Amino acid sequence: MVWKCKNSDTVWDGETHELAGRTFTGATRTSESVPLVWIEEPKKIASPSKPKQPRKKQPPKPKGATAWD
């Protein structure tokens, strides 16, 4: 369980302070303080999937096999 900045995905592990029932970054209120929200676990970065194999080219249909022939 960690703190996360409210308007970004940045995880905060520094000092915090509470003002009017909300938690902010930093030990004291400054203009740079950002509101924080409590999350259960940080998001895990998904590992990249394996590249997909290109599709095999279908063999051409014999003449007369479609309505357009």
C-alpha positions as CSV (number, residue, x, y, z in Angstrom):
1,M,0.0,0.0,0.0
2,V,1.5,3.3,-1.1
3,W,0.7,6.9,-1.8
4,K,0.2,8.0,-5.5
5,C,-0.1,11.5,-6.8
6,K,-3.7,12.2,-7.6
7,N,-3.2,13.6,-11.1
8,S,-0.4,11.4,-12.3
9,D,0.9,7.8,-12.0
10,T,3.8,8.9,-9.8
11,V,4.3,6.8,-6.6
12,W,5.2,9.0,-3.6
13,D,7.4,7.6,-0.8
14,G,8.5,10.8,0.8
15,E,7.1,12.9,3.6
16,T,3.5,13.8,3.7
17,H,1.2,16.2,5.6
18,E,-2.6,16.5,6.1
19,L,-4.6,19.6,5.5
20,A,-8.5,19.7,5.8
21,G,-8.7,15.9,5.7
22,R,-6.6,15.5,2.6
23,T,-3.0,14.2,2.4
24,F,-0.4,16.2,0.4
25,T,3.3,15.7,-0.6
26,G,6.0,17.3,1.5
27,A,6.3,17.9,5.3
28,T,4.7,21.3,5.1
29,R,2.2,23.0,2.8
30,T,3.9,24.8,-0.1
31,S,2.8,25.8,-3.6
32,E,4.5,22.7,-4.9
33,S,2.5,20.3,-2.7
34,V,0.5,17.8,-4.7
35,P,-2.6,15.9,-3.4
36,L,-2.1,12.2,-2.7
37,V,-4.4,9.1,-2.9
38,W,-3.8,5.8,-1.1
39,I,-3.6,2.8,-3.4
40,E,-3.4,-0.9,-2.6
41,E,-0.4,-1.8,-4.8
42,P,1.7,0.1,-7.4
43,K,0.8,-0.8,-10.9
44,K,3.1,-3.5,-12.3
45,I,4.6,-2.9,-15.7
46,A,3.4,-5.6,-18.1
47,S,6.2,-7.4,-19.8
48,P,6.2,-7.0,-23.6
49,S,4.4,-9.8,-25.4
50,K,6.1,-12.0,-27.9
51,P,6.0,-10.6,-31.5
52,K,3.3,-12.3,-33.5
53,Q,4.3,-14.3,-36.5
54,P,3.2,-12.9,-39.8
55,R,0.2,-14.6,-41.4
56,K,0.9,-17.1,-44.2
57,K,-0.1,-15.9,-47.6
58,Q,-3.2,-17.8,-48.8
59,P,-2.8,-19.6,-52.1
60,P,-4.7,-18.2,-55.0
61,K,-8.1,-19.7,-55.7
62,P,-8.6,-21.5,-59.0
63,K,-10.2,-19.6,-61.8
64,G,-14.0,-19.7,-61.6
65,A,-14.1,-20.4,-57.8
66,T,-15.5,-16.9,-57.0
67,A,-18.4,-14.9,-58.4
68,W,-16.1,-12.3,-59.8
69,D,-14.2,-14.7,-62.2
